[in-house]
Amino acid sequence: MRDRSATRALVLGLLALPFGILSPFAIFAGTRSLRRIRASGGRATGVFSAALGLAGGVLGAVLLVGGIVFWFAIS
């Protein structure tokens, strides 16, 4: 059984790269999915998708904060 939150985390993580405002949602979905997969005792799958979504969310947040800092620095 595949965890649905893993797919949601992956999609949000990919969308968080160009649209950093979605980063908190990707991070939340990825973390929640990884916890549910680990708690299932091997019955649920989707670790790679959840981890990739979490990583995309974190990277999107870093890019968002970096862009905001850069914008304030040049103005």
PyMOL Python script that loads the backbone (N, CA, C, O; Angstrom):
from pymol import cmd

cmd.read_pdbstr("""\
ATOM      1  N   MET A   1       0.842  -1.174   0.000  1.00  0.00           N
ATOM      2  CA  MET A   1       0.000   0.000   0.000  1.00  0.00           C
ATOM      3  C   MET A   1       0.889   1.241   0.000  1.00  0.00           C
ATOM      4  O   MET A   1       1.768   1.380   0.851  1.00  0.00           O
ATOM      5  N   ARG A   2       0.664   2.123  -0.937  1.00  0.00           N
ATOM      6  CA  ARG A   2       1.442   3.355  -1.052  1.00  0.00           C
ATOM      7  C   ARG A   2       0.774   4.454  -0.234  1.00  0.00           C
ATOM      8  O   ARG A   2      -0.444   4.630  -0.274  1.00  0.00           O
ATOM      9  N   ASP A   3       1.590   5.179   0.499  1.00  0.00           N
ATOM     10  CA  ASP A   3       1.076   6.277   1.306  1.00  0.00           C
ATOM     11  C   ASP A   3       0.744   7.461   0.391  1.00  0.00           C
ATOM     12  O   ASP A   3       1.600   7.942  -0.352  1.00  0.00           O
ATOM     13  N   ARG A   4      -0.495   7.916   0.455  1.00  0.00           N
ATOM     14  CA  ARG A   4      -0.928   9.013  -0.416  1.00  0.00           C
ATOM     15  C   ARG A   4      -0.207  10.319  -0.106  1.00  0.00           C
ATOM     16  O   ARG A   4      -0.002  11.145  -0.995  1.00  0.00           O
ATOM     17  N   SER A   5       0.167  10.501   1.123  1.00  0.00           N
ATOM     18  CA  SER A   5       0.869  11.730   1.497  1.00  0.00           C
ATOM     19  C   SER A   5       2.244  11.812   0.845  1.00  0.00           C
ATOM     20  O   SER A   5       2.780  12.905   0.662  1.00  0.00           O
ATOM     21  N   ALA A   6       2.816  10.667   0.495  1.00  0.00           N
ATOM     22  CA  ALA A   6       4.124  10.673  -0.163  1.00  0.00           C
ATOM     23  C   ALA A   6       4.022  11.323  -1.532  1.00  0.00           C
ATOM     24  O   ALA A   6       4.877  12.125  -1.906  1.00  0.00           O
ATOM     25  N   THR A   7       2.996  10.986  -2.270  1.00  0.00           N
ATOM     26  CA  THR A   7       2.796  11.599  -3.585  1.00  0.00           C
ATOM     27  C   THR A   7       2.481  13.081  -3.441  1.00  0.00           C
ATOM     28  O   THR A   7       2.976  13.905  -4.210  1.00  0.00           O
ATOM     29  N   ARG A   8       1.668  13.411  -2.467  1.00  0.00           N
ATOM     30  CA  ARG A   8       1.344  14.817  -2.209  1.00  0.00           C
ATOM     31  C   ARG A   8       2.606  15.598  -1.856  1.00  0.00           C
ATOM     32  O   ARG A   8       2.794  16.720  -2.327  1.00  0.00           O
ATOM     33  N   ALA A   9       3.467  15.011  -1.031  1.00  0.00           N
ATOM     34  CA  ALA A   9       4.715  15.674  -0.650  1.00  0.00           C
ATOM     35  C   ALA A   9       5.616  15.876  -1.860  1.00  0.00           C
ATOM     36  O   ALA A   9       6.253  16.921  -1.995  1.00  0.00           O
ATOM     37  N   LEU A  10       5.670  14.889  -2.734  1.00  0.00           N
ATOM     38  CA  LEU A  10       6.499  15.006  -3.927  1.00  0.00           C
ATOM     39  C   LEU A  10       6.002  16.131  -4.832  1.00  0.00           C
ATOM     40  O   LEU A  10       6.796  16.945  -5.306  1.00  0.00           O
ATOM     41  N   VAL A  11       4.715  16.179  -5.069  1.00  0.00           N
ATOM     42  CA  VAL A  11       4.147  17.225  -5.923  1.00  0.00           C
ATOM     43  C   VAL A  11       4.360  18.602  -5.294  1.00  0.00           C
ATOM     44  O   VAL A  11       4.764  19.542  -5.979  1.00  0.00           O
ATOM     45  N   LEU A  12       4.093  18.722  -4.011  1.00  0.00           N
ATOM     46  CA  LEU A  12       4.298  20.013  -3.344  1.00  0.00           C
ATOM     47  C   LEU A  12       5.772  20.404  -3.318  1.00  0.00           C
ATOM     48  O   LEU A  12       6.111  21.579  -3.464  1.00  0.00           O
ATOM     49  N   GLY A  13       6.650  19.415  -3.130  1.00  0.00           N
ATOM     50  CA  GLY A  13       8.081  19.702  -3.129  1.00  0.00           C
ATOM     51  C   GLY A  13       8.570  20.202  -4.470  1.00  0.00           C
ATOM     52  O   GLY A  13       9.402  21.108  -4.534  1.00  0.00           O
ATOM     53  N   LEU A  14       8.056  19.615  -5.548  1.00  0.00           N
ATOM     54  CA  LEU A  14       8.440  20.085  -6.878  1.00  0.00           C
ATOM     55  C   LEU A  14       7.869  21.468  -7.164  1.00  0.00           C
ATOM     56  O   LEU A  14       8.525  22.296  -7.796  1.00  0.00           O
ATOM     57  N   LEU A  15       6.659  21.714  -6.704  1.00  0.00           N
ATOM     58  CA  LEU A  15       6.058  23.035  -6.895  1.00  0.00           C
ATOM     59  C   LEU A  15       6.692  24.094  -5.998  1.00  0.00           C
ATOM     60  O   LEU A  15       6.628  25.285  -6.301  1.00  0.00           O
ATOM     61  N   ALA A  16       7.300  23.665  -4.898  1.00  0.00           N
ATOM     62  CA  ALA A  16       7.925  24.613  -3.980  1.00  0.00           C
ATOM     63  C   ALA A  16       9.211  25.203  -4.548  1.00  0.00           C
ATOM     64  O   ALA A  16       9.659  26.259  -4.102  1.00  0.00           O
ATOM     65  N   LEU A  17       9.803  24.532  -5.523  1.00  0.00           N
ATOM     66  CA  LEU A  17      11.043  25.058  -6.096  1.00  0.00           C
ATOM     67  C   LEU A  17      10.796  26.383  -6.835  1.00  0.00           C
ATOM     68  O   LEU A  17      11.502  27.354  -6.563  1.00  0.00           O
ATOM     69  N   PRO A  18       9.830  26.465  -7.751  1.00  0.00           N
ATOM     70  CA  PRO A  18       9.579  27.778  -8.358  1.00  0.00           C
ATOM     71  C   PRO A  18       8.660  28.672  -7.516  1.00  0.00           C
ATOM     72  O   PRO A  18       8.708  29.897  -7.627  1.00  0.00           O
ATOM     73  N   PHE A  19       7.841  28.063  -6.692  1.00  0.00           N
ATOM     74  CA  PHE A  19       6.891  28.817  -5.865  1.00  0.00           C
ATOM     75  C   PHE A  19       7.185  28.518  -4.396  1.00  0.00           C
ATOM     76  O   PHE A  19       6.570  27.633  -3.802  1.00  0.00           O
ATOM     77  N   GLY A  20       8.114  29.248  -3.825  1.00  0.00           N
ATOM     78  CA  GLY A  20       8.593  28.977  -2.473  1.00  0.00           C
ATOM     79  C   GLY A  20       7.535  29.067  -1.392  1.00  0.00           C
ATOM     80  O   GLY A  20       7.730  28.544  -0.295  1.00  0.00           O
ATOM     81  N   ILE A  21       6.425  29.715  -1.678  1.00  0.00           N
ATOM     82  CA  ILE A  21       5.365  29.862  -0.680  1.00  0.00           C
ATOM     83  C   ILE A  21       4.762  28.503  -0.324  1.00  0.00           C
ATOM     84  O   ILE A  21       4.139  28.367   0.729  1.00  0.00           O
ATOM     85  N   LEU A  22       4.934  27.501  -1.180  1.00  0.00           N
ATOM     86  CA  LEU A  22       4.410  26.160  -0.920  1.00  0.00           C
ATOM     87  C   LEU A  22       5.355  25.305  -0.076  1.00  0.00           C
ATOM     88  O   LEU A  22       5.021  24.172   0.273  1.00  0.00           O
ATOM     89  N   SER A  23       6.514  25.833   0.248  1.00  0.00           N
ATOM     90  CA  SER A  23       7.523  25.072   0.993  1.00  0.00           C
ATOM     91  C   SER A  23       7.038  24.526   2.336  1.00  0.00           C
ATOM     92  O   SER A  23       7.272  23.352   2.623  1.00  0.00           O
ATOM     93  N   PRO A  24       6.375  25.326   3.165  1.00  0.00           N
ATOM     94  CA  PRO A  24       5.922  24.772   4.450  1.00  0.00           C
ATOM     95  C   PRO A  24       4.966  23.595   4.282  1.00  0.00           C
ATOM     96  O   PRO A  24       4.987  22.658   5.079  1.00  0.00           O
ATOM     97  N   PHE A  25       4.132  23.642   3.250  1.00  0.00           N
ATOM     98  CA  PHE A  25       3.196  22.545   3.008  1.00  0.00           C
ATOM     99  C   PHE A  25       3.927  21.287   2.565  1.00  0.00           C
ATOM    100  O   PHE A  25       3.557  20.183   2.964  1.00  0.00           O
ATOM    101  N   ALA A  26       4.960  21.442   1.746  1.00  0.00           N
ATOM    102  CA  ALA A  26       5.751  20.299   1.298  1.00  0.00           C
ATOM    103  C   ALA A  26       6.520  19.686   2.461  1.00  0.00           C
ATOM    104  O   ALA A  26       6.613  18.464   2.577  1.00  0.00           O
ATOM    105  N   ILE A  27       7.063  20.526   3.307  1.00  0.00           N
ATOM    106  CA  ILE A  27       7.814  20.036   4.464  1.00  0.00           C
ATOM    107  C   ILE A  27       6.880  19.284   5.407  1.00  0.00           C
ATOM    108  O   ILE A  27       7.223  18.209   5.900  1.00  0.00           O
ATOM    109  N   PHE A  28       5.705  19.846   5.655  1.00  0.00           N
ATOM    110  CA  PHE A  28       4.733  19.201   6.532  1.00  0.00           C
ATOM    111  C   PHE A  28       4.272  17.869   5.954  1.00  0.00           C
ATOM    112  O   PHE A  28       4.219  16.869   6.671  1.00  0.00           O
ATOM    113  N   ALA A  29       3.936  17.845   4.664  1.00  0.00           N
ATOM    114  CA  ALA A  29       3.452  16.615   4.043  1.00  0.00           C
ATOM    115  C   ALA A  29       4.540  15.552   4.006  1.00  0.00           C
ATOM    116  O   ALA A  29       4.259  14.378   4.250  1.00  0.00           O
ATOM    117  N   GLY A  30       5.771  15.937   3.706  1.00  0.00           N
ATOM    118  CA  GLY A  30       6.874  14.980   3.666  1.00  0.00           C
ATOM    119  C   GLY A  30       7.184  14.391   5.028  1.00  0.00           C
ATOM    120  O   GLY A  30       7.395  13.185   5.157  1.00  0.00           O
ATOM    121  N   THR A  31       7.213  15.236   6.037  1.00  0.00           N
ATOM    122  CA  THR A  31       7.487  14.762   7.396  1.00  0.00           C
ATOM    123  C   THR A  31       6.377  13.846   7.889  1.00  0.00           C
ATOM    124  O   THR A  31       6.637  12.795   8.474  1.00  0.00           O
ATOM    125  N   ARG A  32       5.157  14.250   7.651  1.00  0.00           N
ATOM    126  CA  ARG A  32       4.007  13.437   8.084  1.00  0.00           C
ATOM    127  C   ARG A  32       3.997  12.082   7.377  1.00  0.00           C
ATOM    128  O   ARG A  32       3.733  11.051   7.996  1.00  0.00           O
ATOM    129  N   SER A  33       4.282  12.095   6.097  1.00  0.00           N
ATOM    130  CA  SER A  33       4.296  10.860   5.329  1.00  0.00           C
ATOM    131  C   SER A  33       5.401   9.925   5.804  1.00  0.00           C
ATOM    132  O   SER A  33       5.176   8.725   5.955  1.00  0.00           O
ATOM    133  N   LEU A  34       6.584  10.462   6.038  1.00  0.00           N
ATOM    134  CA  LEU A  34       7.686   9.617   6.515  1.00  0.00           C
ATOM    135  C   LEU A  34       7.359   8.995   7.876  1.00  0.00           C
ATOM    136  O   LEU A  34       7.687   7.835   8.125  1.00  0.00           O
ATOM    137  N   ARG A  35       6.723   9.755   8.742  1.00  0.00           N
ATOM    138  CA  ARG A  35       6.333   9.211  10.047  1.00  0.00           C
ATOM    139  C   ARG A  35       5.311   8.086   9.895  1.00  0.00           C
ATOM    140  O   ARG A  35       5.409   7.055  10.560  1.00  0.00           O
ATOM    141  N   ARG A  36       4.334   8.292   9.015  1.00  0.00           N
ATOM    142  CA  ARG A  36       3.306   7.263   8.811  1.00  0.00           C
ATOM    143  C   ARG A  36       3.887   6.006   8.184  1.00  0.00           C
ATOM    144  O   ARG A  36       3.485   4.897   8.535  1.00  0.00           O
ATOM    145  N   ILE A  37       4.829   6.165   7.258  1.00  0.00           N
ATOM    146  CA  ILE A  37       5.452   5.007   6.613  1.00  0.00           C
ATOM    147  C   ILE A  37       6.268   4.220   7.627  1.00  0.00           C
ATOM    148  O   ILE A  37       6.204   2.992   7.660  1.00  0.00           O
ATOM    149  N   ARG A  38       7.026   4.914   8.444  1.00  0.00           N
ATOM    150  CA  ARG A  38       7.834   4.222   9.463  1.00  0.00           C
ATOM    151  C   ARG A  38       6.959   3.532  10.501  1.00  0.00           C
ATOM    152  O   ARG A  38       7.302   2.455  10.989  1.00  0.00           O
ATOM    153  N   ALA A  39       5.835   4.147  10.837  1.00  0.00           N
ATOM    154  CA  ALA A  39       4.937   3.562  11.838  1.00  0.00           C
ATOM    155  C   ALA A  39       4.153   2.379  11.295  1.00  0.00           C
ATOM    156  O   ALA A  39       3.604   1.597  12.071  1.00  0.00           O
ATOM    157  N   SER A  40       4.090   2.233   9.974  1.00  0.00           N
ATOM    158  CA  SER A  40       3.301   1.145   9.395  1.00  0.00           C
ATOM    159  C   SER A  40       3.992  -0.202   9.492  1.00  0.00           C
ATOM    160  O   SER A  40       3.372  -1.232   9.228  1.00  0.00           O
ATOM    161  N   GLY A  41       5.249  -0.216   9.861  1.00  0.00           N
ATOM    162  CA  GLY A  41       5.960  -1.485  10.002  1.00  0.00           C
ATOM    163  C   GLY A  41       6.253  -2.168   8.673  1.00  0.00           C
ATOM    164  O   GLY A  41       6.280  -3.397   8.608  1.00  0.00           O
ATOM    165  N   GLY A  42       6.470  -1.401   7.621  1.00  0.00           N
ATOM    166  CA  GLY A  42       6.805  -1.964   6.329  1.00  0.00           C
ATOM    167  C   GLY A  42       5.616  -2.198   5.411  1.00  0.00           C
ATOM    168  O   GLY A  42       5.795  -2.619   4.268  1.00  0.00           O
ATOM    169  N   ARG A  43       4.418  -1.937   5.885  1.00  0.00           N
ATOM    170  CA  ARG A  43       3.236  -2.147   5.036  1.00  0.00           C
ATOM    171  C   ARG A  43       3.051  -1.022   4.028  1.00  0.00           C
ATOM    172  O   ARG A  43       2.544  -1.261   2.931  1.00  0.00           O
ATOM    173  N   ALA A  44       3.447   0.192   4.371  1.00  0.00           N
ATOM    174  CA  ALA A  44       3.284   1.335   3.473  1.00  0.00           C
ATOM    175  C   ALA A  44       4.606   1.613   2.758  1.00  0.00           C
ATOM    176  O   ALA A  44       5.687   1.429   3.318  1.00  0.00           O
ATOM    177  N   THR A  45       4.491   2.058   1.512  1.00  0.00           N
ATOM    178  CA  THR A  45       5.673   2.403   0.723  1.00  0.00           C
ATOM    179  C   THR A  45       5.605   3.877   0.347  1.00  0.00           C
ATOM    180  O   THR A  45       4.619   4.560   0.624  1.00  0.00           O
ATOM    181  N   GLY A  46       6.669   4.350  -0.287  1.00  0.00           N
ATOM    182  CA  GLY A  46       6.707   5.737  -0.734  1.00  0.00           C
ATOM    183  C   GLY A  46       7.749   6.574  -0.020  1.00  0.00           C
ATOM    184  O   GLY A  46       7.659   7.801  -0.001  1.00  0.00           O
ATOM    185  N   VAL A  47       8.737   5.918   0.568  1.00  0.00           N
ATOM    186  CA  VAL A  47       9.757   6.653   1.316  1.00  0.00           C
ATOM    187  C   VAL A  47      10.522   7.607   0.400  1.00  0.00           C
ATOM    188  O   VAL A  47      10.793   8.748   0.773  1.00  0.00           O
ATOM    189  N   PHE A  48      10.870   7.136  -0.800  1.00  0.00           N
ATOM    190  CA  PHE A  48      11.642   7.975  -1.715  1.00  0.00           C
ATOM    191  C   PHE A  48      10.855   9.221  -2.110  1.00  0.00           C
ATOM    192  O   PHE A  48      11.407  10.321  -2.119  1.00  0.00           O
ATOM    193  N   SER A  49       9.590   9.065  -2.432  1.00  0.00           N
ATOM    194  CA  SER A  49       8.762  10.208  -2.819  1.00  0.00           C
ATOM    195  C   SER A  49       8.613  11.194  -1.669  1.00  0.00           C
ATOM    196  O   SER A  49       8.704  12.406  -1.864  1.00  0.00           O
ATOM    197  N   ALA A  50       8.385  10.671  -0.474  1.00  0.00           N
ATOM    198  CA  ALA A  50       8.229  11.537   0.696  1.00  0.00           C
ATOM    199  C   ALA A  50       9.518  12.287   1.000  1.00  0.00           C
ATOM    200  O   ALA A  50       9.491  13.481   1.298  1.00  0.00           O
ATOM    201  N   ALA A  51      10.643  11.590   0.926  1.00  0.00           N
ATOM    202  CA  ALA A  51      11.931  12.225   1.208  1.00  0.00           C
ATOM    203  C   ALA A  51      12.277  13.259   0.143  1.00  0.00           C
ATOM    204  O   ALA A  51      12.811  14.324   0.456  1.00  0.00           O
ATOM    205  N   LEU A  52      11.976  12.949  -1.103  1.00  0.00           N
ATOM    206  CA  LEU A  52      12.241  13.893  -2.178  1.00  0.00           C
ATOM    207  C   LEU A  52      11.350  15.130  -2.049  1.00  0.00           C
ATOM    208  O   LEU A  52      11.800  16.247  -2.302  1.00  0.00           O
ATOM    209  N   GLY A  53      10.112  14.937  -1.663  1.00  0.00           N
ATOM    210  CA  GLY A  53       9.216  16.067  -1.425  1.00  0.00           C
ATOM    211  C   GLY A  53       9.678  16.928  -0.269  1.00  0.00           C
ATOM    212  O   GLY A  53       9.615  18.155  -0.330  1.00  0.00           O
ATOM    213  N   LEU A  54      10.142  16.277   0.787  1.00  0.00           N
ATOM    214  CA  LEU A  54      10.677  17.008   1.941  1.00  0.00           C
ATOM    215  C   LEU A  54      11.908  17.815   1.533  1.00  0.00           C
ATOM    216  O   LEU A  54      12.043  18.980   1.907  1.00  0.00           O
ATOM    217  N   ALA A  55      12.803  17.196   0.768  1.00  0.00           N
ATOM    218  CA  ALA A  55      14.006  17.890   0.309  1.00  0.00           C
ATOM    219  C   ALA A  55      13.649  19.062  -0.603  1.00  0.00           C
ATOM    220  O   ALA A  55      14.257  20.129  -0.509  1.00  0.00           O
ATOM    221  N   GLY A  56      12.671  18.869  -1.480  1.00  0.00           N
ATOM    222  CA  GLY A  56      12.230  19.959  -2.349  1.00  0.00           C
ATOM    223  C   GLY A  56      11.633  21.104  -1.557  1.00  0.00           C
ATOM    224  O   GLY A  56      11.841  22.271  -1.890  1.00  0.00           O
ATOM    225  N   GLY A  57      10.891  20.775  -0.507  1.00  0.00           N
ATOM    226  CA  GLY A  57      10.327  21.811   0.351  1.00  0.00           C
ATOM    227  C   GLY A  57      11.393  22.603   1.083  1.00  0.00           C
ATOM    228  O   GLY A  57      11.307  23.826   1.188  1.00  0.00           O
ATOM    229  N   VAL A  58      12.387  21.909   1.585  1.00  0.00           N
ATOM    230  CA  VAL A  58      13.484  22.592   2.293  1.00  0.00           C
ATOM    231  C   VAL A  58      14.271  23.463   1.319  1.00  0.00           C
ATOM    232  O   VAL A  58      14.607  24.606   1.630  1.00  0.00           O
ATOM    233  N   LEU A  59      14.563  22.918   0.139  1.00  0.00           N
ATOM    234  CA  LEU A  59      15.301  23.697  -0.856  1.00  0.00           C
ATOM    235  C   LEU A  59      14.481  24.908  -1.320  1.00  0.00           C
ATOM    236  O   LEU A  59      15.028  25.995  -1.506  1.00  0.00           O
ATOM    237  N   GLY A  60      13.198  24.722  -1.500  1.00  0.00           N
ATOM    238  CA  GLY A  60      12.335  25.840  -1.874  1.00  0.00           C
ATOM    239  C   GLY A  60      12.313  26.925  -0.814  1.00  0.00           C
ATOM    240  O   GLY A  60      12.309  28.113  -1.135  1.00  0.00           O
ATOM    241  N   ALA A  61      12.300  26.518   0.455  1.00  0.00           N
ATOM    242  CA  ALA A  61      12.326  27.499   1.542  1.00  0.00           C
ATOM    243  C   ALA A  61      13.651  28.259   1.567  1.00  0.00           C
ATOM    244  O   ALA A  61      13.673  29.470   1.787  1.00  0.00           O
ATOM    245  N   VAL A  62      14.745  27.548   1.343  1.00  0.00           N
ATOM    246  CA  VAL A  62      16.060  28.195   1.314  1.00  0.00           C
ATOM    247  C   VAL A  62      16.130  29.191   0.159  1.00  0.00           C
ATOM    248  O   VAL A  62      16.628  30.305   0.323  1.00  0.00           O
ATOM    249  N   LEU A  63      15.629  28.788  -1.007  1.00  0.00           N
ATOM    250  CA  LEU A  63      15.634  29.693  -2.158  1.00  0.00           C
ATOM    251  C   LEU A  63      14.735  30.907  -1.924  1.00  0.00           C
ATOM    252  O   LEU A  63      15.075  32.020  -2.323  1.00  0.00           O
ATOM    253  N   LEU A  64      13.607  30.694  -1.287  1.00  0.00           N
ATOM    254  CA  LEU A  64      12.699  31.803  -0.992  1.00  0.00           C
ATOM    255  C   LEU A  64      13.354  32.806  -0.046  1.00  0.00           C
ATOM    256  O   LEU A  64      13.338  34.010  -0.301  1.00  0.00           O
ATOM    257  N   VAL A  65      13.925  32.310   1.034  1.00  0.00           N
ATOM    258  CA  VAL A  65      14.574  33.205   2.005  1.00  0.00           C
ATOM    259  C   VAL A  65      15.781  33.889   1.364  1.00  0.00           C
ATOM    260  O   VAL A  65      16.002  35.083   1.568  1.00  0.00           O
ATOM    261  N   GLY A  66      16.561  33.134   0.588  1.00  0.00           N
ATOM    262  CA  GLY A  66      17.712  33.722  -0.096  1.00  0.00           C
ATOM    263  C   GLY A  66      17.294  34.795  -1.086  1.00  0.00           C
ATOM    264  O   GLY A  66      17.950  35.830  -1.199  1.00  0.00           O
ATOM    265  N   GLY A  67      16.211  34.555  -1.800  1.00  0.00           N
ATOM    266  CA  GLY A  67      15.711  35.554  -2.744  1.00  0.00           C
ATOM    267  C   GLY A  67      15.231  36.805  -2.052  1.00  0.00           C
ATOM    268  O   GLY A  67      15.461  37.914  -2.535  1.00  0.00           O
ATOM    269  N   ILE A  68      14.565  36.640  -0.925  1.00  0.00           N
ATOM    270  CA  ILE A  68      14.090  37.805  -0.168  1.00  0.00           C
ATOM    271  C   ILE A  68      15.273  38.610   0.366  1.00  0.00           C
ATOM    272  O   ILE A  68      15.279  39.838   0.292  1.00  0.00           O
ATOM    273  N   VAL A  69      16.272  37.913   0.904  1.00  0.00           N
ATOM    274  CA  VAL A  69      17.467  38.609   1.410  1.00  0.00           C
ATOM    275  C   VAL A  69      18.172  39.330   0.279  1.00  0.00           C
ATOM    276  O   VAL A  69      18.585  40.479   0.440  1.00  0.00           O
ATOM    277  N   PHE A  70      18.317  38.671  -0.866  1.00  0.00           N
ATOM    278  CA  PHE A  70      18.963  39.297  -2.018  1.00  0.00           C
ATOM    279  C   PHE A  70      18.196  40.525  -2.481  1.00  0.00           C
ATOM    280  O   PHE A  70      18.789  41.557  -2.794  1.00  0.00           O
ATOM    281  N   TRP A  71      16.873  40.406  -2.521  1.00  0.00           N
ATOM    282  CA  TRP A  71      16.039  41.523  -2.955  1.00  0.00           C
ATOM    283  C   TRP A  71      16.204  42.733  -2.039  1.00  0.00           C
ATOM    284  O   TRP A  71      16.309  43.866  -2.509  1.00  0.00           O
ATOM    285  N   PHE A  72      16.227  42.482  -0.713  1.00  0.00           N
ATOM    286  CA  PHE A  72      16.430  43.587   0.216  1.00  0.00           C
ATOM    287  C   PHE A  72      17.845  44.145   0.129  1.00  0.00           C
ATOM    288  O   PHE A  72      18.055  45.339   0.345  1.00  0.00           O
ATOM    289  N   ALA A  73      18.802  43.304  -0.180  1.00  0.00           N
ATOM    290  CA  ALA A  73      20.193  43.760  -0.254  1.00  0.00           C
ATOM    291  C   ALA A  73      20.442  44.668  -1.441  1.00  0.00           C
ATOM    292  O   ALA A  73      21.243  45.598  -1.348  1.00  0.00           O
ATOM    293  N   ILE A  74      19.771  44.416  -2.558  1.00  0.00           N
ATOM    294  CA  ILE A  74      20.040  45.236  -3.747  1.00  0.00           C
ATOM    295  C   ILE A  74      19.146  46.465  -3.822  1.00  0.00           C
ATOM    296  O   ILE A  74      19.381  47.351  -4.645  1.00  0.00           O
ATOM    297  N   SER A  75      18.122  46.530  -2.973  1.00  0.00           N
ATOM    298  CA  SER A  75      17.242  47.698  -3.065  1.00  0.00           C
ATOM    299  C   SER A  75      17.580  48.759  -2.040  1.00  0.00           C
ATOM    300  O   SER A  75      16.927  49.801  -1.993  1.00  0.00           O
TER     301      SER A  75
END
""", "prot")
cmd.dss("prot")
cmd.show_as("cartoon", "prot")
cmd.util.cbc("prot")
cmd.orient("prot")
